[in-house]
Amino acid sequence: MEVHVTVRSSDGSVEHPFKESATIADVKSYAYDHIKPNGISLQGTFLTFGGTRIVNEQLTLAHFAQGEHKKSALFVMTWENQAG
């Protein structure tokens, strides 16, 4: 099954379908490549879900899928030095 993922950040957003077996690390890397946060390294970014920082990047999307038939997930990409 696919999960429709949306990743938002202060520098833009990206939507992409992933297999539910994809990891948070996969999603983060894809989002980083498409959003391209200005001056921030991939290692300096993290994803949040429901306001909580995701520490274990090996979790799969099956853990986060929501909505009818669990086909969507919304994440926010942020970084430590992001002005708020």
C-alpha positions in Angstrom: 0.0 0.0 0.0 1.1 3.6 -0.7 1.0 6.4 1.8 0.6 10.0 0.4 3.1 12.0 2.4 3.2 15.8 2.7 6.3 17.5 4.2 6.1 21.2 5.0 8.8 23.6 6.1 9.4 27.3 6.2 11.2 26.9 2.9 8.4 25.1 1.0 6.6 21.9 0.9 6.6 18.6 -1.1 4.1 15.9 -1.6 5.0 12.4 -2.7 3.6 8.8 -2.5 5.8 6.4 -0.6 5.4 2.7 0.1 4.3 2.1 3.7 7.6 0.3 4.2 9.6 3.5 3.5 11.4 4.8 6.6 11.4 8.3 8.1 15.0 8.6 6.9 13.8 7.9 3.3 11.1 10.6 3.6 13.5 13.1 5.2 16.1 12.6 2.5 13.5 13.0 -0.3 12.0 16.1 1.3 15.4 17.7 1.8 16.4 17.1 -1.8 13.2 18.8 -3.0 12.8 21.6 -0.4 16.5 22.5 -0.2 16.6 24.3 3.1 18.9 27.3 2.7 22.2 26.7 4.4 21.1 23.7 6.4 22.7 20.3 6.2 20.5 17.1 5.9 21.9 16.1 9.3 20.8 19.4 10.8 17.1 18.8 9.9 14.5 16.6 11.5 10.9 15.7 10.9 8.0 16.2 13.4 4.6 14.4 13.4 1.7 15.8 15.3 4.1 18.3 17.0 6.5 15.6 18.2 10.1 15.3 16.9 10.7 11.9 15.4 13.9 10.5 16.9 13.9 7.0 15.4 14.3 7.5 11.6 14.1 3.8 11.0 10.3 3.8 11.8 8.3 3.1 8.7 5.4 5.1 7.3 3.0 2.3 8.4 3.5 3.7 11.9 2.3 7.2 10.9 -0.3 6.6 8.2 -3.7 8.2 9.0 -7.0 9.0 7.4 -9.4 6.8 5.5 -7.7 3.5 4.9 -4.5 4.9 6.5 -3.3 6.4 3.2 -1.8 9.8 4.2 0.7 11.4 6.6 1.7 15.0 7.3 5.2 15.8 8.6 6.9 19.1 9.3 10.6 19.5 8.5 12.5 21.9 10.8 16.0 22.5 12.2 17.5 23.5 15.4 18.4 27.1 14.4 15.2 27.9 12.6 13.9 31.3 13.5 10.5 31.2 15.0 
